């Protein structure tokens, strides 16, 4: 069994790509499952990368329930050297676990670009501004989305 290092950093979620539209198309129980899964990750003392089920190209896949998949890019420990945050970019929600190849092909380059952008930020204030600009959600925001 591998050990997961604990973390004091805050985790934020940025809805990118089709994620917001995907979420609005789900029924209430599916929406709740997705938000609850994200909330569990954000509240955890383990870094979000420890929740990645598998990687496909540049995407980190996180499970929701038995079949659901969240197509994400997880970036731990930013800014480098003065770590305050972890970021999860959520691109696509696949509740039926059918691996839509169009989404994989479309979001893989975006995932890499966003990871590069956020890791290039050098100060906490730069990261704060980036998170605000991209409407990043914290645990309170996610709780507010629950019924």
LODO-955646 format. One record per residue (C-alpha): residue number from 1; residue in three letters; chain; x, y, z. Coordinates in Angstrom, 1 decimal. Layout:
> NUM,Ala,A,X,Y,Z
...
// end
This chain:
> 1,Unk,A,0.0,0.0,0.0
> 2,Unk,A,1.5,3.4,-1.0
> 3,Unk,A,1.4,6.3,1.4
> 4,Unk,A,-0.2,9.6,0.5
> 5,Unk,A,1.5,12.7,1.9
> 6,Unk,A,-0.9,15.0,3.7
> 7,Unk,A,-1.1,18.6,2.6
> 8,Unk,A,-2.1,22.0,4.2
> 9,Unk,A,-2.7,23.6,0.8
> 10,Unk,A,-6.2,24.8,-0.3
> 11,Unk,A,-7.7,23.1,-3.3
> 12,Unk,A,-9.7,25.0,-5.9
> 13,Unk,A,-11.8,23.8,-8.8
> 14,Unk,A,-12.0,25.6,-12.1
> 15,Unk,A,-14.8,24.6,-14.5
> 16,Unk,A,-13.3,24.7,-17.9
> 17,Unk,A,-14.4,23.3,-21.3
> 18,Unk,A,-17.9,21.8,-21.3
> 19,Unk,A,-18.0,21.0,-17.5
> 20,Unk,A,-20.5,23.6,-16.5
> 21,Unk,A,-22.8,22.7,-19.4
> 22,Unk,A,-22.4,19.0,-18.6
> 23,Unk,A,-23.3,19.5,-15.0
> 24,Unk,A,-26.5,21.4,-15.9
> 25,Unk,A,-27.5,18.6,-18.2
> 26,Unk,A,-27.4,16.0,-15.4
> 27,Unk,A,-30.3,15.0,-13.2
> 28,Unk,A,-30.3,16.3,-9.6
> 29,Unk,A,-28.8,13.1,-8.1
> 30,Unk,A,-26.0,13.0,-10.7
> 31,Unk,A,-25.2,16.7,-10.1
> 32,Unk,A,-25.1,16.0,-6.3
> 33,Unk,A,-22.8,13.1,-6.8
> 34,Unk,A,-20.3,15.2,-8.9
> 35,Unk,A,-20.4,18.1,-6.5
> 36,Unk,A,-20.0,15.8,-3.5
> 37,Unk,A,-17.1,14.1,-5.1
> 38,Unk,A,-15.3,17.4,-5.8
> 39,Unk,A,-16.1,18.6,-2.3
> 40,Unk,A,-14.6,15.4,-0.8
> 41,Unk,A,-11.4,16.0,-2.7
> 42,Unk,A,-11.3,19.7,-1.8
> 43,Unk,A,-11.8,19.0,1.9
> 44,Unk,A,-9.3,16.2,2.0
> 45,Unk,A,-5.9,16.6,3.6
> 46,Unk,A,-4.4,14.5,0.7
> 47,Unk,A,-3.4,16.3,-2.5
> 48,Unk,A,-6.0,16.0,-5.3
> 49,Unk,A,-3.5,14.0,-7.4
> 50,Unk,A,-4.0,11.1,-5.0
> 51,Unk,A,-7.6,10.9,-6.2
> 52,Unk,A,-6.6,10.4,-9.9
> 53,Unk,A,-7.9,7.0,-11.1
> 54,Unk,A,-6.0,7.0,-14.4
> 55,Unk,A,-4.3,9.3,-16.9
> 56,Unk,A,-5.2,9.4,-20.6
> 57,Unk,A,-3.0,11.7,-22.6
> 58,Unk,A,-2.8,14.9,-20.6
> 59,Unk,A,-6.0,14.4,-18.7
> 60,Unk,A,-6.4,13.1,-15.2
> 61,Unk,A,-9.5,11.0,-14.8
> 62,Unk,A,-11.3,11.0,-11.4
> 63,Unk,A,-14.1,8.6,-10.7
> 64,Unk,A,-17.6,9.5,-9.5
> 65,Unk,A,-19.6,6.6,-8.2
> 66,Unk,A,-19.2,3.3,-10.0
> 67,Unk,A,-19.2,4.5,-13.6
> 68,Unk,A,-18.8,8.3,-13.7
> 69,Unk,A,-15.6,10.0,-14.8
> 70,Unk,A,-14.4,13.5,-14.4
> 71,Unk,A,-11.9,14.6,-17.1
> 72,Unk,A,-9.6,16.9,-15.3
> 73,Unk,A,-6.1,18.3,-15.1
> 74,Unk,A,-4.8,18.3,-11.5
> 75,Unk,A,-2.0,20.6,-10.6
> 76,Unk,A,-0.6,20.2,-7.1
> 77,Unk,A,1.5,22.6,-5.1
> 78,Unk,A,1.4,26.1,-6.6
> 79,Unk,A,3.2,28.5,-6.7
> 80,Unk,A,6.4,26.5,-6.6
> 81,Unk,A,8.6,27.3,-3.6
> 82,Unk,A,5.8,28.9,-1.6
> 83,Unk,A,3.0,26.4,-2.0
> 84,Unk,A,-0.5,27.6,-1.1
> 85,Unk,A,-2.8,25.9,-3.5
> 86,Unk,A,-3.8,22.8,-5.6
> 87,Unk,A,-6.0,23.3,-8.6
> 88,Unk,A,-8.3,21.0,-10.4
> 89,Unk,A,-9.3,22.0,-13.9
> 90,Unk,A,-12.6,20.2,-14.7
> 91,Unk,A,-13.1,19.9,-18.5
> 92,Unk,A,-15.8,17.2,-19.0
> 93,Unk,A,-18.2,15.1,-17.0
> 94,Unk,A,-18.9,11.6,-18.3
> 95,Unk,A,-21.5,10.0,-16.1
> 96,Unk,A,-21.9,6.9,-18.3
> 97,Unk,A,-18.2,6.1,-18.5
> 98,Unk,A,-18.2,5.8,-22.3
> 99,Unk,A,-14.9,7.7,-22.9
> 100,Unk,A,-16.0,10.1,-25.6
> 101,Unk,A,-12.9,10.3,-27.8
> 102,Unk,A,-13.8,13.8,-29.1
> 103,Unk,A,-13.6,15.2,-25.6
> 104,Unk,A,-10.3,13.4,-24.9
> 105,Unk,A,-8.8,14.8,-28.1
> 106,Unk,A,-10.2,18.3,-27.5
> 107,Unk,A,-9.3,18.7,-23.9
> 108,Unk,A,-5.9,17.0,-23.7
> 109,Unk,A,-4.0,20.0,-25.3
> 110,Unk,A,-6.1,22.5,-23.2
> 111,Unk,A,-5.2,20.6,-20.1
> 112,Unk,A,-1.5,20.9,-20.8
> 113,Unk,A,-1.8,24.6,-21.6
> 114,Unk,A,-3.7,25.4,-18.4
> 115,Unk,A,-1.2,23.4,-16.4
> 116,Unk,A,1.7,25.3,-17.9
> 117,Unk,A,-0.1,28.6,-17.3
> 118,Unk,A,-0.8,28.0,-13.6
> 119,Unk,A,2.7,26.5,-12.9
> 120,Unk,A,4.3,29.5,-14.4
> 121,Unk,A,2.8,31.8,-11.8
> 122,Unk,A,5.5,32.8,-9.4
> 123,Unk,A,3.8,34.4,-6.4
> 124,Unk,A,0.8,33.7,-4.2
> 125,Unk,A,-0.8,37.0,-5.3
> 126,Unk,A,-0.4,35.9,-9.0
> 127,Unk,A,-2.1,32.6,-8.2
> 128,Unk,A,-4.9,34.5,-6.2
> 129,Unk,A,-5.5,36.7,-9.2
> 130,Unk,A,-5.6,33.7,-11.6
> 131,Unk,A,-8.0,31.8,-9.4
> 132,Unk,A,-10.3,34.9,-9.2
> 133,Unk,A,-10.1,35.5,-12.9
> 134,Unk,A,-11.2,31.9,-13.6
> 135,Unk,A,-13.9,31.8,-11.0
> 136,Unk,A,-12.2,29.0,-9.1
> 137,Unk,A,-14.5,27.3,-6.5
> 138,Unk,A,-13.5,26.6,-2.9
> 139,Unk,A,-15.2,24.2,-0.5
> 140,Unk,A,-17.7,26.9,0.5
> 141,Unk,A,-18.7,27.5,-3.1
> 142,Unk,A,-19.1,23.7,-3.7
> 143,Unk,A,-21.2,23.3,-0.6
> 144,Unk,A,-23.5,26.1,-1.8
> 145,Unk,A,-24.1,24.1,-5.0
> 146,Unk,A,-25.4,21.1,-3.0
> 147,Unk,A,-29.2,20.9,-2.5
// end
